[in-house]
Amino acid sequence: MPGGLLETLATKTGKGNFWRLADHGINGAYCLDSAWHHGWETAAALVATIGAKTR
């Protein structure tokens, strides 16, 4: 999705060139999307376990 949230964040934080990288088997958009996904996945895991009790 051109002009999406991650592209905008990459551009505003000076990582726009990395976002557009697509050479030698490396795809910057894929790497940044994956990092974003894992970050939110970690946050969700923390929220899900806040009230957890041992059995």
All heavy atoms as atom14 arrays in JSON, in Angstrom:
{
  "sequence": "MPGGLLETLATKTGKGNFWRLADHGINGAYCLDSAWHHGWETAAALVATIGAKTR",
  "atom14_mask": [
    [1, 1, 1, 1, 1, 1, 1, 1, 0, 0, 0, 0, 0, 0],
    [1, 1, 1, 1, 1, 1, 1, 0, 0, 0, 0, 0, 0, 0],
    [1, 1, 1, 1, 0, 0, 0, 0, 0, 0, 0, 0, 0, 0],
    [1, 1, 1, 1, 0, 0, 0, 0, 0, 0, 0, 0, 0, 0],
    [1, 1, 1, 1, 1, 1, 1, 1, 0, 0, 0, 0, 0, 0],
    [1, 1, 1, 1, 1, 1, 1, 1, 0, 0, 0, 0, 0, 0],
    [1, 1, 1, 1, 1, 1, 1, 1, 1, 0, 0, 0, 0, 0],
    [1, 1, 1, 1, 1, 1, 1, 0, 0, 0, 0, 0, 0, 0],
    [1, 1, 1, 1, 1, 1, 1, 1, 0, 0, 0, 0, 0, 0],
    [1, 1, 1, 1, 1, 0, 0, 0, 0, 0, 0, 0, 0, 0],
    [1, 1, 1, 1, 1, 1, 1, 0, 0, 0, 0, 0, 0, 0],
    [1, 1, 1, 1, 1, 1, 1, 1, 1, 0, 0, 0, 0, 0],
    [1, 1, 1, 1, 1, 1, 1, 0, 0, 0, 0, 0, 0, 0],
    [1, 1, 1, 1, 0, 0, 0, 0, 0, 0, 0, 0, 0, 0],
    [1, 1, 1, 1, 1, 1, 1, 1, 1, 0, 0, 0, 0, 0],
    [1, 1, 1, 1, 0, 0, 0, 0, 0, 0, 0, 0, 0, 0],
    [1, 1, 1, 1, 1, 1, 1, 1, 0, 0, 0, 0, 0, 0],
    [1, 1, 1, 1, 1, 1, 1, 1, 1, 1, 1, 0, 0, 0],
    [1, 1, 1, 1, 1, 1, 1, 1, 1, 1, 1, 1, 1, 1],
    [1, 1, 1, 1, 1, 1, 1, 1, 1, 1, 1, 0, 0, 0],
    [1, 1, 1, 1, 1, 1, 1, 1, 0, 0, 0, 0, 0, 0],
    [1, 1, 1, 1, 1, 0, 0, 0, 0, 0, 0, 0, 0, 0],
    [1, 1, 1, 1, 1, 1, 1, 1, 0, 0, 0, 0, 0, 0],
    [1, 1, 1, 1, 1, 1, 1, 1, 1, 1, 0, 0, 0, 0],
    [1, 1, 1, 1, 0, 0, 0, 0, 0, 0, 0, 0, 0, 0],
    [1, 1, 1, 1, 1, 1, 1, 1, 0, 0, 0, 0, 0, 0],
    [1, 1, 1, 1, 1, 1, 1, 1, 0, 0, 0, 0, 0, 0],
    [1, 1, 1, 1, 0, 0, 0, 0, 0, 0, 0, 0, 0, 0],
    [1, 1, 1, 1, 1, 0, 0, 0, 0, 0, 0, 0, 0, 0],
    [1, 1, 1, 1, 1, 1, 1, 1, 1, 1, 1, 1, 0, 0],
    [1, 1, 1, 1, 1, 1, 0, 0, 0, 0, 0, 0, 0, 0],
    [1, 1, 1, 1, 1, 1, 1, 1, 0, 0, 0, 0, 0, 0],
    [1, 1, 1, 1, 1, 1, 1, 1, 0, 0, 0, 0, 0, 0],
    [1, 1, 1, 1, 1, 1, 0, 0, 0, 0, 0, 0, 0, 0],
    [1, 1, 1, 1, 1, 0, 0, 0, 0, 0, 0, 0, 0, 0],
    [1, 1, 1, 1, 1, 1, 1, 1, 1, 1, 1, 1, 1, 1],
    [1, 1, 1, 1, 1, 1, 1, 1, 1, 1, 0, 0, 0, 0],
    [1, 1, 1, 1, 1, 1, 1, 1, 1, 1, 0, 0, 0, 0],
    [1, 1, 1, 1, 0, 0, 0, 0, 0, 0, 0, 0, 0, 0],
    [1, 1, 1, 1, 1, 1, 1, 1, 1, 1, 1, 1, 1, 1],
    [1, 1, 1, 1, 1, 1, 1, 1, 1, 0, 0, 0, 0, 0],
    [1, 1, 1, 1, 1, 1, 1, 0, 0, 0, 0, 0, 0, 0],
    [1, 1, 1, 1, 1, 0, 0, 0, 0, 0, 0, 0, 0, 0],
    [1, 1, 1, 1, 1, 0, 0, 0, 0, 0, 0, 0, 0, 0],
    [1, 1, 1, 1, 1, 0, 0, 0, 0, 0, 0, 0, 0, 0],
    [1, 1, 1, 1, 1, 1, 1, 1, 0, 0, 0, 0, 0, 0],
    [1, 1, 1, 1, 1, 1, 1, 0, 0, 0, 0, 0, 0, 0],
    [1, 1, 1, 1, 1, 0, 0, 0, 0, 0, 0, 0, 0, 0],
    [1, 1, 1, 1, 1, 1, 1, 0, 0, 0, 0, 0, 0, 0],
    [1, 1, 1, 1, 1, 1, 1, 1, 0, 0, 0, 0, 0, 0],
    [1, 1, 1, 1, 0, 0, 0, 0, 0, 0, 0, 0, 0, 0],
    [1, 1, 1, 1, 1, 0, 0, 0, 0, 0, 0, 0, 0, 0],
    [1, 1, 1, 1, 1, 1, 1, 1, 1, 0, 0, 0, 0, 0],
    [1, 1, 1, 1, 1, 1, 1, 0, 0, 0, 0, 0, 0, 0],
    [1, 1, 1, 1, 1, 1, 1, 1, 1, 1, 1, 0, 0, 0]
  ],
  "atom14_positions": [
    [[0.85, -1.17, 0.0], [0.0, 0.0, 0.0], [0.9, 1.24, 0.0], [1.46, 1.6, 1.03], [-0.89, -0.04, 1.25], [-1.68, 1.18, 1.49], [-2.84, 0.83, 2.82], [-3.05, 2.43, 3.47], [0.0, 0.0, 0.0], [0.0, 0.0, 0.0], [0.0, 0.0, 0.0], [0.0, 0.0, 0.0], [0.0, 0.0, 0.0], [0.0, 0.0, 0.0]],
    [[1.07, 1.88, -1.14], [1.91, 3.08, -1.2], [1.39, 4.18, -0.29], [0.19, 4.43, -0.21], [1.83, 3.51, -2.67], [1.22, 2.38, -3.41], [0.49, 1.53, -2.41], [0.0, 0.0, 0.0], [0.0, 0.0, 0.0], [0.0, 0.0, 0.0], [0.0, 0.0, 0.0], [0.0, 0.0, 0.0], [0.0, 0.0, 0.0], [0.0, 0.0, 0.0]],
    [[2.3, 4.83, 0.4], [1.9, 5.92, 1.28], [1.24, 5.44, 2.55], [0.57, 6.2, 3.22], [0.0, 0.0, 0.0], [0.0, 0.0, 0.0], [0.0, 0.0, 0.0], [0.0, 0.0, 0.0], [0.0, 0.0, 0.0], [0.0, 0.0, 0.0], [0.0, 0.0, 0.0], [0.0, 0.0, 0.0], [0.0, 0.0, 0.0], [0.0, 0.0, 0.0]],
    [[1.45, 4.17, 2.9], [0.85, 3.62, 4.11], [1.57, 4.09, 5.36], [2.55, 4.84, 5.32], [0.0, 0.0, 0.0], [0.0, 0.0, 0.0], [0.0, 0.0, 0.0], [0.0, 0.0, 0.0], [0.0, 0.0, 0.0], [0.0, 0.0, 0.0], [0.0, 0.0, 0.0], [0.0, 0.0, 0.0], [0.0, 0.0, 0.0], [0.0, 0.0, 0.0]],
    [[1.08, 3.65, 6.49], [1.61, 4.06, 7.78], [3.1, 3.75, 7.93], [3.88, 4.61, 8.32], [0.83, 3.38, 8.91], [1.35, 3.63, 10.32], [1.23, 5.11, 10.68], [0.62, 2.77, 11.32], [0.0, 0.0, 0.0], [0.0, 0.0, 0.0], [0.0, 0.0, 0.0], [0.0, 0.0, 0.0], [0.0, 0.0, 0.0], [0.0, 0.0, 0.0]],
    [[3.51, 2.52, 7.62], [4.91, 2.16, 7.81], [5.83, 2.92, 6.87], [6.92, 3.33, 7.25], [5.11, 0.65, 7.64], [4.51, -0.2, 8.74], [4.77, -1.68, 8.45], [5.04, 0.18, 10.09], [0.0, 0.0, 0.0], [0.0, 0.0, 0.0], [0.0, 0.0, 0.0], [0.0, 0.0, 0.0], [0.0, 0.0, 0.0], [0.0, 0.0, 0.0]],
    [[5.39, 3.13, 5.64], [6.21, 3.91, 4.7], [6.36, 5.34, 5.2], [7.45, 5.92, 5.16], [5.59, 3.9, 3.31], [6.43, 4.64, 2.3], [5.87, 4.59, 0.9], [4.77, 4.05, 0.7], [6.55, 5.09, -0.01], [0.0, 0.0, 0.0], [0.0, 0.0, 0.0], [0.0, 0.0, 0.0], [0.0, 0.0, 0.0], [0.0, 0.0, 0.0]],
    [[5.29, 5.91, 5.7], [5.33, 7.27, 6.25], [6.27, 7.34, 7.45], [7.1, 8.26, 7.55], [3.92, 7.73, 6.64], [3.07, 7.68, 5.48], [3.92, 9.13, 7.2], [0.0, 0.0, 0.0], [0.0, 0.0, 0.0], [0.0, 0.0, 0.0], [0.0, 0.0, 0.0], [0.0, 0.0, 0.0], [0.0, 0.0, 0.0], [0.0, 0.0, 0.0]],
    [[6.16, 6.38, 8.36], [7.05, 6.35, 9.52], [8.51, 6.19, 9.1], [9.39, 6.86, 9.64], [6.66, 5.21, 10.46], [5.41, 5.42, 11.3], [5.05, 4.13, 12.04], [5.6, 6.56, 12.28], [0.0, 0.0, 0.0], [0.0, 0.0, 0.0], [0.0, 0.0, 0.0], [0.0, 0.0, 0.0], [0.0, 0.0, 0.0], [0.0, 0.0, 0.0]],
    [[8.76, 5.31, 8.14], [10.13, 5.11, 7.66], [10.69, 6.4, 7.06], [11.83, 6.78, 7.33], [10.16, 3.98, 6.63], [0.0, 0.0, 0.0], [0.0, 0.0, 0.0], [0.0, 0.0, 0.0], [0.0, 0.0, 0.0], [0.0, 0.0, 0.0], [0.0, 0.0, 0.0], [0.0, 0.0, 0.0], [0.0, 0.0, 0.0], [0.0, 0.0, 0.0]],
    [[9.89, 7.07, 6.28], [10.34, 8.31, 5.65], [10.61, 9.39, 6.69], [11.64, 10.06, 6.66], [9.3, 8.8, 4.63], [9.11, 7.76, 3.65], [9.74, 10.06, 3.93], [0.0, 0.0, 0.0], [0.0, 0.0, 0.0], [0.0, 0.0, 0.0], [0.0, 0.0, 0.0], [0.0, 0.0, 0.0], [0.0, 0.0, 0.0], [0.0, 0.0, 0.0]],
    [[9.7, 9.55, 7.64], [9.84, 10.61, 8.65], [10.98, 10.35, 9.64], [11.48, 11.28, 10.26], [8.52, 10.82, 9.39], [7.47, 11.46, 8.51], [6.24, 11.83, 9.3], [5.18, 12.39, 8.4], [5.26, 13.8, 8.19], [0.0, 0.0, 0.0], [0.0, 0.0, 0.0], [0.0, 0.0, 0.0], [0.0, 0.0, 0.0], [0.0, 0.0, 0.0]],
    [[11.38, 9.09, 9.79], [12.47, 8.77, 10.71], [13.8, 8.6, 9.98], [14.78, 8.14, 10.57], [12.17, 7.49, 11.51], [11.95, 6.4, 10.6], [10.97, 7.67, 12.41], [0.0, 0.0, 0.0], [0.0, 0.0, 0.0], [0.0, 0.0, 0.0], [0.0, 0.0, 0.0], [0.0, 0.0, 0.0], [0.0, 0.0, 0.0], [0.0, 0.0, 0.0]],
    [[13.82, 8.95, 8.7], [15.06, 8.88, 7.93], [15.39, 7.5, 7.39], [16.51, 7.25, 6.96], [0.0, 0.0, 0.0], [0.0, 0.0, 0.0], [0.0, 0.0, 0.0], [0.0, 0.0, 0.0], [0.0, 0.0, 0.0], [0.0, 0.0, 0.0], [0.0, 0.0, 0.0], [0.0, 0.0, 0.0], [0.0, 0.0, 0.0], [0.0, 0.0, 0.0]],
    [[14.44, 6.59, 7.42], [14.67, 5.22, 6.93], [13.97, 4.96, 5.6], [13.78, 3.81, 5.21], [14.18, 4.19, 7.96], [14.84, 4.33, 9.31], [16.33, 4.1, 9.21], [16.98, 4.22, 10.57], [18.42, 4.33, 10.48], [0.0, 0.0, 0.0], [0.0, 0.0, 0.0], [0.0, 0.0, 0.0], [0.0, 0.0, 0.0], [0.0, 0.0, 0.0]],
    [[13.62, 6.02, 4.89], [12.92, 5.87, 3.61], [13.73, 5.1, 2.58], [13.18, 4.29, 1.82], [0.0, 0.0, 0.0], [0.0, 0.0, 0.0], [0.0, 0.0, 0.0], [0.0, 0.0, 0.0], [0.0, 0.0, 0.0], [0.0, 0.0, 0.0], [0.0, 0.0, 0.0], [0.0, 0.0, 0.0], [0.0, 0.0, 0.0], [0.0, 0.0, 0.0]],
    [[15.04, 5.31, 2.55], [15.88, 4.57, 1.61], [15.87, 3.08, 1.92], [15.86, 2.25, 1.02], [17.31, 5.11, 1.6], [17.42, 6.43, 0.9], [16.6, 6.79, 0.06], [18.44, 7.19, 1.25], [0.0, 0.0, 0.0], [0.0, 0.0, 0.0], [0.0, 0.0, 0.0], [0.0, 0.0, 0.0], [0.0, 0.0, 0.0], [0.0, 0.0, 0.0]],
    [[15.9, 2.74, 3.21], [15.83, 1.33, 3.57], [14.48, 0.74, 3.18], [14.4, -0.38, 2.7], [16.08, 1.14, 5.07], [16.12, -0.31, 5.47], [17.22, -1.09, 5.16], [15.07, -0.9, 6.16], [17.26, -2.44, 5.51], [15.1, -2.23, 6.52], [16.2, -3.0, 6.19], [0.0, 0.0, 0.0], [0.0, 0.0, 0.0], [0.0, 0.0, 0.0]],
    [[13.41, 1.5, 3.37], [12.07, 1.05, 2.99], [12.02, 0.7, 1.51], [11.44, -0.31, 1.12], [11.03, 2.13, 3.31], [9.66, 1.79, 2.85], [9.06, 2.12, 1.67], [8.69, 1.0, 3.55], [7.8, 1.62, 1.59], [7.54, 0.91, 2.74], [8.68, 0.37, 4.78], [6.41, 0.21, 3.12], [7.55, -0.32, 5.16], [6.43, -0.4, 4.34]],
    [[12.69, 1.5, 0.67], [12.66, 1.28, -0.78], [13.69, 0.26, -1.26], [13.71, -0.1, -2.42], [12.87, 2.62, -1.49], [11.69, 3.56, -1.33], [11.88, 4.87, -2.07], [12.88, 5.73, -1.44], [12.68, 6.49, -0.38], [11.5, 6.49, 0.21], [13.64, 7.24, 0.12], [0.0, 0.0, 0.0], [0.0, 0.0, 0.0], [0.0, 0.0, 0.0]],
    [[14.55, -0.22, -0.36], [15.59, -1.17, -0.72], [14.97, -2.48, -1.22], [14.12, -3.06, -0.58], [16.47, -1.48, 0.5], [17.58, -2.51, 0.31], [18.62, -1.97, -0.68], [18.22, -2.83, 1.63], [0.0, 0.0, 0.0], [0.0, 0.0, 0.0], [0.0, 0.0, 0.0], [0.0, 0.0, 0.0], [0.0, 0.0, 0.0], [0.0, 0.0, 0.0]],
    [[15.4, -2.92, -2.37], [14.93, -4.19, -2.93], [16.03, -4.72, -3.85], [15.9, -4.74, -5.07], [13.63, -4.0, -3.68], [0.0, 0.0, 0.0], [0.0, 0.0, 0.0], [0.0, 0.0, 0.0], [0.0, 0.0, 0.0], [0.0, 0.0, 0.0], [0.0, 0.0, 0.0], [0.0, 0.0, 0.0], [0.0, 0.0, 0.0], [0.0, 0.0, 0.0]],
    [[17.15, -5.13, -3.26], [18.29, -5.57, -4.05], [19.05, -6.66, -3.31], [19.05, -6.71, -2.08], [19.21, -4.37, -4.3], [20.15, -4.57, -5.47], [20.0, -5.57, -6.18], [21.02, -3.72, -5.65], [0.0, 0.0, 0.0], [0.0, 0.0, 0.0], [0.0, 0.0, 0.0], [0.0, 0.0, 0.0], [0.0, 0.0, 0.0], [0.0, 0.0, 0.0]],
    [[19.67, -7.53, -4.05], [20.51, -8.6, -3.49], [19.75, -9.48, -2.49], [20.3, -9.89, -1.47], [21.77, -8.03, -2.83], [22.6, -7.2, -3.75], [23.3, -7.73, -4.81], [22.82, -5.86, -3.8], [23.92, -6.78, -5.45], [23.64, -5.62, -4.86], [0.0, 0.0, 0.0], [0.0, 0.0, 0.0], [0.0, 0.0, 0.0], [0.0, 0.0, 0.0]],
    [[18.49, -9.74, -2.75], [17.7, -10.61, -1.88], [17.18, -9.95, -0.62], [16.61, -10.6, 0.24], [0.0, 0.0, 0.0], [0.0, 0.0, 0.0], [0.0, 0.0, 0.0], [0.0, 0.0, 0.0], [0.0, 0.0, 0.0], [0.0, 0.0, 0.0], [0.0, 0.0, 0.0], [0.0, 0.0, 0.0], [0.0, 0.0, 0.0], [0.0, 0.0, 0.0]],
    [[17.4, -8.65, -0.47], [16.93, -7.92, 0.72], [15.78, -7.02, 0.3], [15.85, -6.34, -0.7], [18.07, -7.08, 1.34], [19.2, -7.98, 1.8], [17.54, -6.24, 2.5], [20.43, -7.22, 2.25], [0.0, 0.0, 0.0], [0.0, 0.0, 0.0], [0.0, 0.0, 0.0], [0.0, 0.0, 0.0], [0.0, 0.0, 0.0], [0.0, 0.0, 0.0]],
    [[14.73, -7.03, 1.08], [13.59, -6.17, 0.81], [13.32, -5.38, 2.09], [12.86, -5.91, 3.09], [12.37, -7.01, 0.42], [11.19, -6.17, 0.04], [10.84, -5.23, 0.74], [10.57, -6.5, -1.07], [0.0, 0.0, 0.0], [0.0, 0.0, 0.0], [0.0, 0.0, 0.0], [0.0, 0.0, 0.0], [0.0, 0.0, 0.0], [0.0, 0.0, 0.0]],
    [[13.64, -4.08, 2.05], [13.51, -3.23, 3.23], [12.09, -3.14, 3.76], [11.87, -3.17, 4.96], [0.0, 0.0, 0.0], [0.0, 0.0, 0.0], [0.0, 0.0, 0.0], [0.0, 0.0, 0.0], [0.0, 0.0, 0.0], [0.0, 0.0, 0.0], [0.0, 0.0, 0.0], [0.0, 0.0, 0.0], [0.0, 0.0, 0.0], [0.0, 0.0, 0.0]],
    [[11.11, -3.03, 2.85], [9.71, -2.93, 3.29], [9.31, -4.19, 4.05], [8.65, -4.12, 5.09], [8.8, -2.7, 2.09], [0.0, 0.0, 0.0], [0.0, 0.0, 0.0], [0.0, 0.0, 0.0], [0.0, 0.0, 0.0], [0.0, 0.0, 0.0], [0.0, 0.0, 0.0], [0.0, 0.0, 0.0], [0.0, 0.0, 0.0], [0.0, 0.0, 0.0]],
    [[9.73, -5.34, 3.55], [9.41, -6.6, 4.23], [10.05, -6.64, 5.62], [9.4, -7.03, 6.6], [9.89, -7.79, 3.39], [9.75, -9.1, 4.12], [8.52, -9.75, 4.19], [10.83, -9.68, 4.76], [8.38, -10.93, 4.87], [10.71, -10.87, 5.46], [9.48, -11.5, 5.51], [9.34, -12.67, 6.19], [0.0, 0.0, 0.0], [0.0, 0.0, 0.0]],
    [[11.32, -6.25, 5.71], [12.02, -6.29, 7.0], [11.37, -5.35, 8.02], [11.18, -5.72, 9.18], [13.49, -5.92, 6.81], [14.44, -7.16, 5.93], [0.0, 0.0, 0.0], [0.0, 0.0, 0.0], [0.0, 0.0, 0.0], [0.0, 0.0, 0.0], [0.0, 0.0, 0.0], [0.0, 0.0, 0.0], [0.0, 0.0, 0.0], [0.0, 0.0, 0.0]],
    [[11.03, -4.14, 7.59], [10.4, -3.19, 8.52], [9.0, -3.65, 8.91], [8.6, -3.51, 10.07], [10.38, -1.79, 7.91], [11.73, -1.1, 7.82], [11.62, 0.21, 7.05], [12.32, -0.87, 9.19], [0.0, 0.0, 0.0], [0.0, 0.0, 0.0], [0.0, 0.0, 0.0], [0.0, 0.0, 0.0], [0.0, 0.0, 0.0], [0.0, 0.0, 0.0]],
    [[8.26, -4.23, 7.96], [6.92, -4.73, 8.27], [7.02, -5.88, 9.28], [6.23, -5.95, 10.22], [6.22, -5.21, 7.0], [4.86, -5.79, 7.29], [3.96, -5.01, 7.67], [4.69, -7.01, 7.16], [0.0, 0.0, 0.0], [0.0, 0.0, 0.0], [0.0, 0.0, 0.0], [0.0, 0.0, 0.0], [0.0, 0.0, 0.0], [0.0, 0.0, 0.0]],
    [[8.01, -6.75, 9.09], [8.19, -7.87, 9.99], [8.54, -7.38, 11.4], [8.0, -7.88, 12.4], [9.29, -8.78, 9.47], [9.5, -9.86, 10.33], [0.0, 0.0, 0.0], [0.0, 0.0, 0.0], [0.0, 0.0, 0.0], [0.0, 0.0, 0.0], [0.0, 0.0, 0.0], [0.0, 0.0, 0.0], [0.0, 0.0, 0.0], [0.0, 0.0, 0.0]],
    [[9.43, -6.4, 11.5], [9.8, -5.85, 12.8], [8.6, -5.21, 13.48], [8.4, -5.36, 14.7], [10.93, -4.83, 12.64], [0.0, 0.0, 0.0], [0.0, 0.0, 0.0], [0.0, 0.0, 0.0], [0.0, 0.0, 0.0], [0.0, 0.0, 0.0], [0.0, 0.0, 0.0], [0.0, 0.0, 0.0], [0.0, 0.0, 0.0], [0.0, 0.0, 0.0]],
    [[7.8, -4.48, 12.73], [6.59, -3.84, 13.26], [5.64, -4.91, 13.8], [5.1, -4.8, 14.9], [5.94, -3.03, 12.14], [4.71, -2.28, 12.51], [3.43, -2.67, 12.25], [4.61, -1.01, 13.16], [2.55, -1.71, 12.7], [3.25, -0.69, 13.27], [5.56, -0.13, 13.65], [2.81, 0.48, 13.85], [5.11, 1.04, 14.24], [3.75, 1.34, 14.33]],
    [[5.45, -5.98, 13.02], [4.56, -7.07, 13.42], [5.04, -7.71, 14.72], [4.25, -7.92, 15.64], [4.52, -8.13, 12.3], [3.8, -9.37, 12.69], [2.44, -9.48, 12.67], [4.27, -10.56, 13.13], [2.09, -10.69, 13.09], [3.19, -11.36, 13.37], [0.0, 0.0, 0.0], [0.0, 0.0, 0.0], [0.0, 0.0, 0.0], [0.0, 0.0, 0.0]],
    [[6.32, -8.01, 14.82], [6.85, -8.66, 16.02], [6.77, -7.74, 17.23], [6.57, -8.21, 18.36], [8.27, -9.15, 15.79], [8.33, -10.34, 14.89], [7.74, -11.54, 15.19], [8.89, -10.5, 13.66], [7.94, -12.39, 14.21], [8.64, -11.78, 13.26], [0.0, 0.0, 0.0], [0.0, 0.0, 0.0], [0.0, 0.0, 0.0], [0.0, 0.0, 0.0]],
    [[6.93, -6.45, 17.02], [6.79, -5.5, 18.12], [5.39, -5.51, 18.69], [5.19, -5.57, 19.92], [0.0, 0.0, 0.0], [0.0, 0.0, 0.0], [0.0, 0.0, 0.0], [0.0, 0.0, 0.0], [0.0, 0.0, 0.0], [0.0, 0.0, 0.0], [0.0, 0.0, 0.0], [0.0, 0.0, 0.0], [0.0, 0.0, 0.0], [0.0, 0.0, 0.0]],
    [[4.38, -5.47, 17.82], [2.99, -5.5, 18.28], [2.62, -6.85, 18.86], [1.83, -6.96, 19.81], [2.03, -5.12, 17.15], [1.99, -3.66, 16.94], [2.52, -2.96, 15.9], [1.42, -2.68, 17.83], [2.31, -1.62, 16.08], [1.63, -1.42, 17.24], [0.75, -2.76, 19.05], [1.2, -0.24, 17.85], [0.32, -1.58, 19.64], [0.55, -0.34, 19.04]],
    [[3.21, -7.91, 18.3], [2.98, -9.25, 18.83], [3.5, -9.36, 20.27], [2.84, -9.93, 21.14], [3.71, -10.24, 17.92], [3.36, -11.68, 18.08], [4.05, -12.5, 17.0], [5.27, -12.37, 16.8], [3.33, -13.28, 16.37], [0.0, 0.0, 0.0], [0.0, 0.0, 0.0], [0.0, 0.0, 0.0], [0.0, 0.0, 0.0], [0.0, 0.0, 0.0]],
    [[4.65, -8.77, 20.53], [5.22, -8.76, 21.87], [4.34, -7.95, 22.82], [4.08, -8.37, 23.96], [6.65, -8.19, 21.84], [7.44, -9.0, 20.99], [7.26, -8.13, 23.22], [0.0, 0.0, 0.0], [0.0, 0.0, 0.0], [0.0, 0.0, 0.0], [0.0, 0.0, 0.0], [0.0, 0.0, 0.0], [0.0, 0.0, 0.0], [0.0, 0.0, 0.0]],
    [[3.89, -6.78, 22.36], [3.0, -5.96, 23.19], [1.71, -6.72, 23.52], [1.24, -6.69, 24.67], [2.69, -4.65, 22.49], [0.0, 0.0, 0.0], [0.0, 0.0, 0.0], [0.0, 0.0, 0.0], [0.0, 0.0, 0.0], [0.0, 0.0, 0.0], [0.0, 0.0, 0.0], [0.0, 0.0, 0.0], [0.0, 0.0, 0.0], [0.0, 0.0, 0.0]],
    [[1.15, -7.42, 22.55], [-0.08, -8.19, 22.77], [0.15, -9.31, 23.78], [-0.7, -9.58, 24.64], [-0.59, -8.75, 21.45], [0.0, 0.0, 0.0], [0.0, 0.0, 0.0], [0.0, 0.0, 0.0], [0.0, 0.0, 0.0], [0.0, 0.0, 0.0], [0.0, 0.0, 0.0], [0.0, 0.0, 0.0], [0.0, 0.0, 0.0], [0.0, 0.0, 0.0]],
    [[1.31, -9.97, 23.69], [1.62, -11.04, 24.63], [1.74, -10.49, 26.06], [1.27, -11.12, 27.01], [2.91, -11.74, 24.23], [0.0, 0.0, 0.0], [0.0, 0.0, 0.0], [0.0, 0.0, 0.0], [0.0, 0.0, 0.0], [0.0, 0.0, 0.0], [0.0, 0.0, 0.0], [0.0, 0.0, 0.0], [0.0, 0.0, 0.0], [0.0, 0.0, 0.0]],
    [[2.34, -9.32, 26.2], [2.46, -8.7, 27.52], [1.09, -8.35, 28.08], [0.8, -8.61, 29.26], [3.34, -7.46, 27.45], [4.82, -7.72, 27.21], [5.54, -6.4, 26.93], [5.44, -8.44, 28.39], [0.0, 0.0, 0.0], [0.0, 0.0, 0.0], [0.0, 0.0, 0.0], [0.0, 0.0, 0.0], [0.0, 0.0, 0.0], [0.0, 0.0, 0.0]],
    [[0.23, -7.79, 27.25], [-1.12, -7.43, 27.7], [-1.89, -8.69, 28.08], [-2.59, -8.72, 29.1], [-1.87, -6.64, 26.6], [-3.34, -6.52, 26.91], [-1.25, -5.26, 26.43], [0.0, 0.0, 0.0], [0.0, 0.0, 0.0], [0.0, 0.0, 0.0], [0.0, 0.0, 0.0], [0.0, 0.0, 0.0], [0.0, 0.0, 0.0], [0.0, 0.0, 0.0]],
    [[-1.74, -9.76, 27.3], [-2.47, -11.0, 27.56], [-2.04, -11.68, 28.85], [-2.82, -12.4, 29.47], [-2.3, -11.95, 26.38], [0.0, 0.0, 0.0], [0.0, 0.0, 0.0], [0.0, 0.0, 0.0], [0.0, 0.0, 0.0], [0.0, 0.0, 0.0], [0.0, 0.0, 0.0], [0.0, 0.0, 0.0], [0.0, 0.0, 0.0], [0.0, 0.0, 0.0]],
    [[-0.8, -11.44, 29.27], [-0.3, -12.12, 30.47], [-0.28, -11.26, 31.72], [0.11, -11.74, 32.79], [1.12, -12.65, 30.21], [1.98, -11.57, 29.88], [1.14, -13.69, 29.11], [0.0, 0.0, 0.0], [0.0, 0.0, 0.0], [0.0, 0.0, 0.0], [0.0, 0.0, 0.0], [0.0, 0.0, 0.0], [0.0, 0.0, 0.0], [0.0, 0.0, 0.0]],
    [[-0.71, -10.03, 31.63], [-0.68, -9.13, 32.8], [-1.46, -9.73, 33.98], [-0.99, -9.74, 35.1], [-1.22, -7.74, 32.44], [-0.14, -6.99, 31.66], [-1.61, -6.94, 33.67], [-0.6, -5.66, 31.11], [0.0, 0.0, 0.0], [0.0, 0.0, 0.0], [0.0, 0.0, 0.0], [0.0, 0.0, 0.0], [0.0, 0.0, 0.0], [0.0, 0.0, 0.0]],
    [[-2.64, -10.21, 33.73], [-3.47, -10.75, 34.82], [-3.33, -12.25, 35.02], [-4.08, -12.83, 35.79], [0.0, 0.0, 0.0], [0.0, 0.0, 0.0], [0.0, 0.0, 0.0], [0.0, 0.0, 0.0], [0.0, 0.0, 0.0], [0.0, 0.0, 0.0], [0.0, 0.0, 0.0], [0.0, 0.0, 0.0], [0.0, 0.0, 0.0], [0.0, 0.0, 0.0]],
    [[-2.38, -12.87, 34.36], [-2.25, -14.33, 34.45], [-1.77, -14.74, 35.85], [-0.95, -14.06, 36.47], [-1.26, -14.82, 33.39], [0.0, 0.0, 0.0], [0.0, 0.0, 0.0], [0.0, 0.0, 0.0], [0.0, 0.0, 0.0], [0.0, 0.0, 0.0], [0.0, 0.0, 0.0], [0.0, 0.0, 0.0], [0.0, 0.0, 0.0], [0.0, 0.0, 0.0]],
    [[-2.3, -15.82, 36.31], [-1.92, -16.36, 37.61], [-1.33, -17.77, 37.38], [-1.66, -18.45, 36.45], [-3.14, -16.47, 38.49], [-3.92, -15.16, 38.6], [-4.22, -14.85, 40.03], [-5.11, -13.68, 40.21], [-4.69, -12.43, 39.72], [0.0, 0.0, 0.0], [0.0, 0.0, 0.0], [0.0, 0.0, 0.0], [0.0, 0.0, 0.0], [0.0, 0.0, 0.0]],
    [[-0.44, -18.17, 38.27], [0.11, -19.52, 38.15], [-0.95, -20.52, 38.58], [-1.81, -20.22, 39.4], [1.36, -19.69, 39.02], [1.03, -19.38, 40.37], [2.47, -18.74, 38.57], [0.0, 0.0, 0.0], [0.0, 0.0, 0.0], [0.0, 0.0, 0.0], [0.0, 0.0, 0.0], [0.0, 0.0, 0.0], [0.0, 0.0, 0.0], [0.0, 0.0, 0.0]],
    [[-0.84, -21.71, 38.06], [-1.83, -22.74, 38.39], [-1.3, -23.7, 39.4], [-0.22, -24.01, 39.56], [-2.22, -23.52, 37.14], [-2.98, -22.65, 36.19], [-3.41, -23.47, 35.01], [-4.09, -22.57, 34.08], [-4.91, -22.99, 33.19], [-5.18, -24.26, 33.05], [-5.49, -22.16, 32.37], [0.0, 0.0, 0.0], [0.0, 0.0, 0.0], [0.0, 0.0, 0.0]]
  ]
}
